[in-house]
Amino acid sequence: MTVHHFLHQNIMTIEQKIVDAVKQGIKSLYGAEVEEKQIQLQKTKKEFEGNLTVVVFPFVKTARKKPEDVGAELGAYLKENASDVVADFNVVKGFLNLVVSTSAWIGLLNEINGEEKFGFVAPTEKSPLVMIEYSSPNTNKPLHLGHMRNNLLGSSLARIVEANGNKVVKTNIVNDRGIHICKSMLAWQKWGNGATPESTGKKGDHLIGDFYVEFDKHYKAECDELARQYVSEGMDEEGAKEKAKQEAPLIKEAHDMLVKWEHNDPEVRSLWKTMNEWVYAGFDETYKRMGVSFDKIYYESDTYLEGKEKVMEGLEKGLFYRRDDGSVWANLEAEGLDEKLLLRSDGTSVYMTQDIGTAKLRFQDYPIDKMIYVVGNEQNYHFQVLSILLDKLGFSWGKDLVHFSYGMVELPNGKMKSREGTVVDSDELMDQMVKDAYEASKEMTKKVHIPEEEAREIAEKVGMGALKYFILKVDARKNMLFNPEESIDFNGNTGPFIQYTYARIKSILRKAEDAGIVIPDTLPADTAISEKEVELIQKLNGFTAALRQAGQDYSPSGIATYCYELTKEYNQFYHDFHILNEEDAQKQVFRLVLSKNVAKVAQLGMGLLGIEMPERM
């Protein structure tokens, strides 16, 4: 089953009316049926008169006439038979430029004005179910900037897919087992002195992250000392370093702890459970502030055994094979790939096994039609293999699973390393963004009195909006450089610029209400409007296409681009036209309706990115 991206709304767009009229025109003029996909409609180039352009070339063979003649005949037909939409036309070579009637633009604005969630398609019982996995944290450290890009992309994608008429389940797989967890646990045992989040006043994920860094510090010291000893005994430096990594007492203790965990040692399991609960409490705080949530959370400690079972089932069916050392492998040479390890010789599982187990549990829990994994591009090969294995094991969506692959995110001062404690922590970054937004807003509103509590709320929305927008406006597939200073700018392609435009419109609407101006639900069809105002209605109308495209391409950046272009267009209009000071009452009311809908659509678009809009700034 495929995901529906192009479900129709209640609104019959101007484009659709023209496409229908062109189909009828070709049939009437030349006795031929044309398919909708043959009709190419685009925005008219700025140097020509018109709003929308029909590309005539696809009809030339049918008409057996020159492109210019076909354009002239089709234009005359549309002006005659679709006069409610087409007011005039001109032909430039093979392009038919159409001037859309004022009444059609007003009619469209009235329809947009009447739709609370313009552009959205509500899912129904029959809609496909799309599951989206994102976040996937390890329980040995707090969420960092890389996690933030993952969470913001996944959360936004879920909103976009749902707004295109699909049912969505948001899931998270928590990596809560393995050697990395044991490192934090061992460090806490050795140097923790019974520390808890309560006794230290630290968030649980931060506390555990500190012990992970502590382990690495002591482990490095042991490795250095051992390596020097091996060199003094005559070993070459490279060999000495490698041997020291394997033989250091700390890493051996961590491995012993992992074995005990695997064998359900009560003491190790009890400590593991306690420390994980500290971490989850910390994660929940971070997720809440990010505006990120999940419908179902899976844990690797539950799924890895399910994966082993599924791999053994595949082994029995001859899908996989066992080597002499007891390890289990999949031979994917027929698919143009290599051999893939599924179970180690000691019977322990690898990430692939865990993903198979998670898939099994999810498929038991939900009737999934499409599965989307939001995971960094360093895992491209992993998901290529997983898709083949799931298909072999009988999962109907396996072959078509989507790996929403995204690039790395860095700061101007370089990469992040969690083992060394130089990671860019999500909580600290959010605090800093909100602080910067507060300072910037204070500077801008010196002459306006805003109560302190409201100023703090605005700063939270602006700081988080700046952060989210800066990350989501970049094409997900690209590596990106996150610059906090650039993101907080109130000019240019930033979240605060769009939020400020929204707040400006809200201010205009409040003043209009205070002045007793009534904003109607419907505007009269003969309202006089300028070319600039037509462009703004046309831009508003483009939200539906932007939302469909973002759903098709899995692209939050497309929505970000649309929101910026809409607000930029509005700011030009605001600069060139009077609104509250307009003396013509009909024009004034029209501009208020137009402004109101720009604010509404900007809020809908930014909402898809998880960004809140302040009523004033």
Order of alpha helices (4+ residues) and beta strands (2+ residues): alpha-beta-beta-alpha-alpha-beta-beta-alpha-beta-alpha-beta-alpha-alpha-alpha-alpha-alpha-alpha-beta-alpha-beta-beta-beta-alpha-beta-alpha-beta-beta-alpha-alpha-beta-alpha-alpha-alpha-alpha-alpha
